[in-house]
């Protein structure tokens, strides 16, 4: 099935999956996770209510109960899974994808992800070929929407005094609107909210802030408002991105370094996690502060397991996911934004604008993530490896998520997207001239496989 991905189930609704698929997912999920109830939350996408109904029918026909969490951010569902010590949960969402997409993010006990390597493949086989049986009882749908107030109260515990701070926040017409105003209501900051109504058609822009074009409204508003920082959440609020006071977009892996600064200022150092695409600027900065940095695969299904394994304090990804020990090792766009606002507020008191602070972290020229749409992805990766491993002498090669091939003065990562038909490249060098030279060569090799 095309909707079953490495991290979750996702695709265009009624093309890649449909109501019958969702019903069977619901029916077989209690069997997969050996549970008698499943927490279910949903986002505001136009198809989410229909998917919710089909999922509930499947779960209850299997004899399990549904604990209905209502409209939720994805991190709210993770929080609820741990708060209620639930054996299983589902968030109905397609995260940052366009409106016609939807999907399901599944977790087991302790909010551990159910990904391709941890249960999704088995679930897919059940959905395709499993036999349905008449259960001894039909389950019920129970109201657990009180989780919103519990979650808001919990998140308020991380809000510092932000008096004097000016902030512009773009909620992307998505799920951040369910919680963020209440969380920051007593922070003392002067806040302007953009796209602060729930609308599953996402009229202002696609809910993917990693695409800088979707941040254009925020960038202009930050300058108009004279804000100290801009904040933009994705559709389900598990990711967040930022601009500085000049309205300039900050590459998300650099924010991982800023989060490290926050913990260092609190006197906490230890293990930290980054993904294979992360800039050396971030790695070297964190190591300078005293963190032991582990590099790992891209994606929440991998990161949540790895951060537990290493005992990490926090972790970050280029895509704007940030993971926290203090949030059950899960990702939270809201918690990441509270930490960033805390740092920006303290810097302002010292007379240091965010742009100045970030310039002290960023020491390399970086391409950002560049996407190539092509069919012969494996052949292109092989050609790049032959050129840069077979003919040159890299100082290090990481091979657990595509390839990260490192040289003394530059490196690049090439990997296939797990959710979209792209080959993704990140390249970094000591200066912009060398970066252009290497990217031009990489592009010329990939062009042979278009």
C-alpha positions as CSV (number, residue, x, y, z in Angstrom):
1,X,0.0,0.0,0.0
2,X,1.4,3.4,-1.0
3,X,0.2,5.1,2.3
4,X,2.3,2.9,4.6
5,X,5.6,4.8,5.1
6,X,8.7,4.5,7.2
7,X,7.4,6.7,10.0
8,X,3.6,6.6,9.7
9,X,0.6,6.1,7.4
10,X,0.2,9.0,5.0
11,X,-1.0,9.9,1.5
12,X,-3.7,11.6,-0.5
13,X,-7.0,10.5,1.0
14,X,-9.2,8.5,-1.4
15,X,-6.2,7.9,-3.6
16,X,-3.5,6.3,-1.5
17,X,-5.9,5.1,1.1
18,X,-9.6,5.3,1.9
19,X,-12.3,4.7,4.4
20,X,-12.1,1.0,4.1
21,X,-8.3,1.1,4.7
22,X,-8.8,3.1,7.8
23,X,-11.5,0.8,9.1
24,X,-9.2,-2.2,8.7
25,X,-6.3,-0.3,10.4
26,X,-8.6,0.3,13.3
27,X,-9.8,-3.2,13.4
28,X,-6.3,-4.8,13.4
29,X,-4.5,-2.2,15.6
30,X,-5.7,-3.7,18.9
31,X,-4.5,-7.1,17.8
32,X,-1.1,-5.7,16.8
33,X,-0.6,-3.9,20.0
34,X,-2.5,-6.3,22.2
35,X,-4.6,-3.6,23.8
36,X,-8.2,-3.1,24.9
37,X,-8.3,0.6,24.3
38,X,-6.8,3.2,21.9
39,X,-6.4,6.9,22.4
40,X,-7.4,8.8,19.2
41,X,-6.8,12.5,18.4
42,X,-7.3,14.3,15.1
43,X,-6.3,17.5,13.3
44,X,-8.6,19.9,11.5
45,X,-8.1,18.6,7.9
46,X,-11.2,18.3,5.9
47,X,-11.1,14.5,5.8
48,X,-10.2,14.0,9.5
49,X,-13.7,13.6,10.8
50,X,-14.5,10.9,8.3
51,X,-11.2,9.1,9.0
52,X,-12.0,9.4,12.8
53,X,-15.4,7.8,12.3
54,X,-13.9,4.9,10.2
55,X,-11.1,4.3,12.7
56,X,-13.4,4.3,15.6
57,X,-15.7,1.8,13.9
58,X,-12.8,-0.5,13.2
59,X,-11.4,-0.3,16.8
60,X,-14.8,-0.8,18.4
61,X,-15.8,-3.7,16.1
62,X,-12.6,-5.4,17.2
63,X,-13.9,-5.2,20.8
64,X,-11.6,-2.3,22.0
65,X,-12.6,1.1,23.3
66,X,-11.7,4.4,21.8
67,X,-10.7,7.2,24.2
68,X,-11.5,10.3,22.1
69,X,-9.1,13.1,22.7
70,X,-10.8,15.4,20.2
71,X,-8.9,18.1,18.2
72,X,-5.3,17.8,19.2
73,X,-1.8,18.7,18.3
74,X,0.3,15.6,17.7
75,X,2.5,16.3,20.8
76,X,-0.8,16.4,22.8
77,X,-1.5,12.8,21.8
78,X,2.1,11.8,22.8
79,X,1.6,13.5,26.1
80,X,-1.8,11.8,26.6
81,X,-0.4,8.4,25.8
82,X,2.1,8.8,28.7
83,X,-0.3,10.7,31.0
84,X,-2.9,7.9,30.8
85,X,-0.3,5.2,30.6
86,X,-2.2,4.1,27.5
87,X,-1.1,1.0,25.5
88,X,-1.8,2.6,22.1
89,X,-2.7,5.9,20.5
90,X,-3.3,7.4,17.0
91,X,-3.2,10.9,15.8
92,X,-5.1,11.5,12.6
93,X,-2.9,14.0,10.6
94,X,-0.8,14.5,7.6
95,X,1.4,17.0,9.5
96,X,2.9,19.5,7.0
97,X,1.5,18.1,3.8
98,X,-1.1,19.9,1.5
99,X,-4.8,19.8,2.4
100,X,-5.7,16.8,0.2
101,X,-3.3,14.6,2.3
102,X,-4.1,12.9,5.6
103,X,-2.7,10.0,7.6
104,X,-2.2,8.3,11.0
105,X,0.7,8.5,13.4
106,X,0.6,5.4,15.7
107,X,2.3,5.1,19.1
108,X,2.4,2.3,21.6
109,X,2.9,2.4,25.4
110,X,5.1,5.2,26.6
111,X,4.5,7.1,23.3
112,X,7.0,4.8,21.5
113,X,6.5,5.2,17.7
114,X,5.1,2.4,15.6
115,X,7.2,2.8,12.4
116,X,8.1,0.6,9.5
117,X,10.6,-1.4,11.6
118,X,8.5,-1.5,14.8
119,X,5.1,-2.7,13.7
120,X,3.8,-0.8,10.6
121,X,4.9,-3.5,8.2
122,X,3.0,-6.1,10.3
123,X,0.0,-3.9,10.4
124,X,0.1,-3.4,6.7
125,X,0.1,-7.1,6.2
126,X,-2.9,-7.5,8.5
127,X,-4.8,-4.7,6.7
128,X,-4.1,-6.4,3.3
129,X,-4.7,-10.0,4.2
130,X,-6.0,-10.4,7.8
131,X,-9.2,-12.2,8.6
132,X,-11.8,-10.4,10.6
133,X,-13.7,-12.2,13.3
134,X,-16.8,-11.4,15.3
135,X,-15.6,-10.1,18.7
136,X,-17.2,-11.0,22.0
137,X,-18.1,-7.4,22.7
138,X,-18.3,-4.2,20.8
139,X,-16.2,-1.4,22.2
140,X,-17.3,2.1,23.1
141,X,-16.2,5.6,22.3
142,X,-15.4,7.6,25.5
143,X,-14.8,11.3,25.9
144,X,-11.3,12.2,27.0
145,X,-11.2,15.8,25.5
146,X,-10.3,17.1,29.0
147,X,-6.7,16.3,28.0
148,X,-6.5,19.8,26.4
149,X,-6.7,21.6,29.7
150,X,-4.4,19.1,31.4
151,X,-1.8,19.6,28.6
152,X,-2.0,23.4,28.6
153,X,-1.4,23.4,32.4
154,X,1.6,21.2,31.9
155,X,3.1,23.3,29.1
156,X,2.6,26.5,31.2
157,X,5.2,25.1,33.6
158,X,7.8,25.8,30.9
159,X,6.8,29.4,30.2
160,X,9.4,31.9,31.5
161,X,8.7,35.6,32.2
162,X,8.8,37.1,28.7
163,X,8.0,40.7,29.7
164,X,9.4,43.1,27.2
165,X,9.7,40.5,24.4
166,X,7.9,41.2,21.1
167,X,6.9,38.0,19.2
168,X,5.1,37.3,15.9
169,X,3.6,33.8,15.7
170,X,2.2,32.1,12.6
171,X,-0.1,29.2,13.5
172,X,-0.6,28.2,9.8
173,X,-4.3,27.7,10.4
174,X,-3.3,24.5,12.1
175,X,-3.4,22.7,15.4
176,X,-1.2,25.2,17.3
177,X,-4.4,27.3,17.5
178,X,-5.8,24.7,19.9
179,X,-3.3,25.5,22.7
180,X,-0.7,28.3,22.1
181,X,-2.7,31.4,23.0
182,X,-3.7,29.9,26.3
183,X,-0.1,28.7,27.0
184,X,1.4,32.1,26.4
185,X,-1.5,34.2,27.8
186,X,0.3,35.2,31.0
187,X,3.9,35.2,29.6
188,X,4.2,39.0,29.6
189,X,5.3,39.1,25.9
190,X,3.6,41.2,23.3
191,X,2.4,38.7,20.7
192,X,0.8,39.1,17.3
193,X,-0.8,35.9,15.9
194,X,-1.1,35.2,12.2
195,X,-3.5,32.6,10.7
196,X,-5.0,32.0,14.1
197,X,-8.2,30.2,13.0
198,X,-8.5,26.5,12.5
199,X,-9.0,25.8,8.8
200,X,-8.2,22.5,7.2
201,X,-8.0,24.0,3.7
202,X,-4.9,26.0,4.9
203,X,-5.9,29.2,3.0
204,X,-2.9,31.3,3.9
205,X,-0.2,28.9,2.9
206,X,0.7,25.2,3.0
207,X,1.4,24.2,6.6
208,X,5.0,23.3,5.9
209,X,7.3,26.0,7.3
210,X,10.4,24.2,6.1
211,X,9.5,25.6,2.7
212,X,10.7,29.2,3.1
213,X,8.0,30.5,0.7
214,X,5.4,29.5,3.4
215,X,7.2,31.8,5.8
216,X,6.9,34.9,3.7
217,X,4.0,36.3,5.6
218,X,5.7,35.8,8.9
219,X,9.0,37.3,7.6
220,X,7.2,40.5,6.6
221,X,5.1,40.7,9.8
222,X,8.2,40.3,12.0
223,X,9.7,43.4,10.3
224,X,6.5,45.3,10.5
225,X,5.9,44.5,14.1
226,X,9.5,45.2,15.2
227,X,9.5,41.7,16.8
228,X,12.5,40.1,18.4
229,X,11.7,36.7,16.9
230,X,9.2,35.0,14.5
231,X,7.7,31.6,15.2
232,X,5.8,29.4,12.8
233,X,4.3,26.0,13.5
234,X,3.5,23.3,11.0
235,X,0.0,21.8,10.6
236,X,0.0,19.4,13.6
237,X,2.4,21.5,15.7
238,X,5.0,18.8,16.2
239,X,7.5,21.0,14.2
240,X,8.4,24.7,14.5
241,X,10.7,27.1,12.7
242,X,11.9,30.6,13.5
243,X,13.1,33.9,12.0
244,X,15.4,36.4,13.6
245,X,14.4,40.0,14.3
246,X,15.3,40.9,10.7
247,X,12.8,38.4,9.3
248,X,15.5,36.1,8.1
249,X,14.7,32.3,8.2
250,X,16.9,30.3,10.6
251,X,17.8,26.9,9.4
252,X,16.3,24.5,11.9
253,X,19.4,22.5,12.7
254,X,21.0,25.7,14.0
255,X,18.2,26.0,16.5
256,X,19.4,22.6,17.9
257,X,22.5,24.5,18.9
258,X,20.4,27.3,20.5
259,X,18.5,24.7,22.5
260,X,21.9,23.3,23.7
261,X,22.8,26.8,24.8
262,X,19.6,26.9,26.9
263,X,20.5,23.7,28.8
264,X,24.1,24.7,29.1
265,X,23.0,28.0,30.8
266,X,21.0,25.9,33.2
267,X,24.1,23.9,34.0
268,X,23.0,20.8,32.2
269,X,25.2,19.0,29.7
270,X,25.3,15.4,28.6
271,X,24.1,13.5,25.6
272,X,22.4,15.2,22.6
273,X,21.0,13.9,19.4
274,X,21.2,15.2,15.9
275,X,20.2,13.8,12.5
276,X,22.6,12.9,9.7
277,X,22.0,16.2,7.8
278,X,23.0,18.4,10.7
279,X,25.5,21.2,10.1
280,X,29.0,21.0,11.5
281,X,28.3,24.5,12.9
282,X,25.8,22.9,15.3
283,X,27.9,19.9,16.1
284,X,31.0,21.9,16.9
285,X,29.1,24.4,18.9
286,X,27.4,21.8,21.1
287,X,30.7,19.9,21.6
288,X,32.3,23.2,22.7
289,X,29.6,23.6,25.3
290,X,30.4,20.1,26.6
291,X,27.7,17.9,25.0
292,X,28.3,14.4,23.7
293,X,26.6,14.5,20.3
294,X,25.2,11.4,18.6
295,X,24.3,11.5,14.9
296,X,21.5,9.3,13.8
297,X,18.8,8.6,11.2
298,X,16.2,11.1,10.1
299,X,12.6,10.7,11.4
300,X,10.7,10.6,14.6
301,X,10.3,6.8,14.5
302,X,14.1,6.5,14.8
303,X,14.9,9.6,16.9
304,X,12.6,8.7,19.8
305,X,14.2,5.3,20.2
306,X,17.8,6.6,19.8
307,X,17.4,9.5,22.3
308,X,16.2,7.0,24.9
309,X,19.1,4.7,24.1
310,X,21.7,7.4,24.6
311,X,20.0,9.1,27.6
312,X,19.8,12.3,25.7
313,X,18.7,15.6,27.2
314,X,17.4,16.9,23.8
315,X,17.7,16.3,20.1
316,X,17.0,18.1,16.9
317,X,16.5,17.6,13.2
318,X,16.9,19.7,10.1
319,X,13.1,19.3,9.5
320,X,12.3,21.2,12.7
321,X,11.5,18.3,15.0
322,X,13.0,18.8,18.5
323,X,13.0,16.0,21.1
324,X,13.1,16.5,24.9
325,X,13.9,14.3,27.8
326,X,11.5,16.5,29.7
327,X,8.7,15.6,27.2
328,X,9.0,11.9,27.4
329,X,11.7,11.9,24.7
330,X,9.1,13.0,22.2
331,X,9.0,15.9,19.8
332,X,7.1,19.1,20.6
333,X,7.0,22.2,18.5
334,X,5.4,24.2,21.4
335,X,8.0,23.2,24.0
336,X,10.8,24.0,21.5
337,X,9.3,27.4,20.9
338,X,9.1,28.1,24.6
339,X,12.8,27.3,25.0
340,X,13.7,29.6,22.1
341,X,11.6,32.4,23.4
342,X,13.3,32.0,26.8
343,X,16.7,32.3,25.2
344,X,15.7,35.3,23.0
345,X,14.3,37.1,26.0
346,X,17.5,36.6,28.1
347,X,19.6,37.7,25.1
348,X,17.5,40.8,24.7
349,X,18.1,41.7,28.3
350,X,21.9,41.6,27.5
351,X,21.4,43.7,24.4
352,X,22.1,40.8,22.0
353,X,19.7,40.4,19.1
354,X,18.9,36.9,17.8
355,X,20.7,37.5,14.5
356,X,23.9,38.3,16.3
357,X,23.7,35.3,18.5
358,X,23.1,33.0,15.6
359,X,26.0,34.5,13.6
360,X,28.3,33.3,16.4
361,X,27.1,29.7,15.8
362,X,27.1,29.5,12.0
363,X,30.7,29.1,10.8
364,X,30.2,27.1,7.5
365,X,28.4,27.7,4.2
366,X,25.4,25.4,3.9
367,X,23.2,24.5,1.0
368,X,20.1,23.6,3.1
369,X,18.2,20.5,1.9
370,X,18.0,20.4,-1.9
371,X,15.4,18.1,-3.5
372,X,15.8,16.3,-6.8
373,X,12.7,14.5,-8.2
374,X,13.9,11.5,-10.1
375,X,13.1,7.8,-10.6
376,X,16.7,6.4,-10.6
377,X,17.5,7.3,-7.0
378,X,19.6,4.3,-6.2
379,X,21.6,4.6,-9.3
380,X,22.3,8.3,-8.5
381,X,23.4,7.5,-5.0
382,X,25.7,4.8,-6.4
383,X,27.3,7.2,-8.8
384,X,27.9,9.8,-6.1
385,X,29.5,7.2,-3.9
386,X,31.7,6.0,-6.7
387,X,32.8,9.5,-7.4
388,X,33.4,10.7,-3.9
389,X,34.3,7.5,-2.0
390,X,35.9,5.5,-4.8
391,X,38.0,8.3,-6.3
392,X,38.6,10.5,-3.2
393,X,39.7,9.8,0.3
394,X,36.9,10.9,2.7
395,X,37.8,11.2,6.4
396,X,34.4,9.6,7.4
397,X,31.5,7.9,5.8
398,X,28.1,7.4,7.6
399,X,26.0,4.8,5.9
400,X,22.9,4.4,8.1
401,X,20.6,6.9,6.3
402,X,21.8,7.3,2.7
403,X,25.4,8.4,2.9
404,X,27.1,11.2,4.7
405,X,30.6,11.6,3.1
406,X,32.9,13.9,5.0
407,X,36.2,15.6,3.9
408,X,38.3,18.0,6.0
409,X,36.8,21.1,4.4
410,X,33.4,19.9,3.2
411,X,30.8,17.2,3.4
412,X,27.5,16.1,1.9
413,X,24.6,13.8,2.7
414,X,22.5,12.1,0.1
415,X,19.4,10.2,1.0
416,X,16.1,9.1,-0.3
417,X,13.0,10.6,1.2
418,X,10.9,8.2,3.2
419,X,7.7,10.1,2.5
420,X,8.1,11.8,-0.9
421,X,9.5,10.9,-4.4
422,X,12.7,12.8,-3.9
423,X,16.5,12.4,-3.6
424,X,17.6,14.9,-0.9
425,X,21.0,16.5,-0.8
426,X,22.6,18.6,2.0
427,X,26.1,20.0,1.3
428,X,28.3,22.1,3.5
429,X,31.8,23.7,3.1
430,X,34.2,26.0,4.7
431,X,33.3,28.8,2.4
432,X,30.6,29.7,-0.3
433,X,33.0,29.3,-3.2
434,X,33.9,25.7,-2.3
435,X,30.2,25.0,-1.6
436,X,29.2,26.1,-5.0
437,X,31.9,24.1,-6.7
438,X,30.9,20.9,-4.9
439,X,27.2,21.4,-5.4
440,X,27.7,22.0,-9.1
441,X,29.6,18.7,-9.3
442,X,26.9,16.9,-7.4
443,X,24.2,18.4,-9.6
444,X,26.0,17.3,-12.7
445,X,26.1,13.7,-11.5
446,X,22.5,13.6,-10.5
447,X,21.4,15.1,-13.8
448,X,22.5,11.9,-15.6
449,X,19.6,10.1,-13.9
450,X,16.7,12.5,-14.5
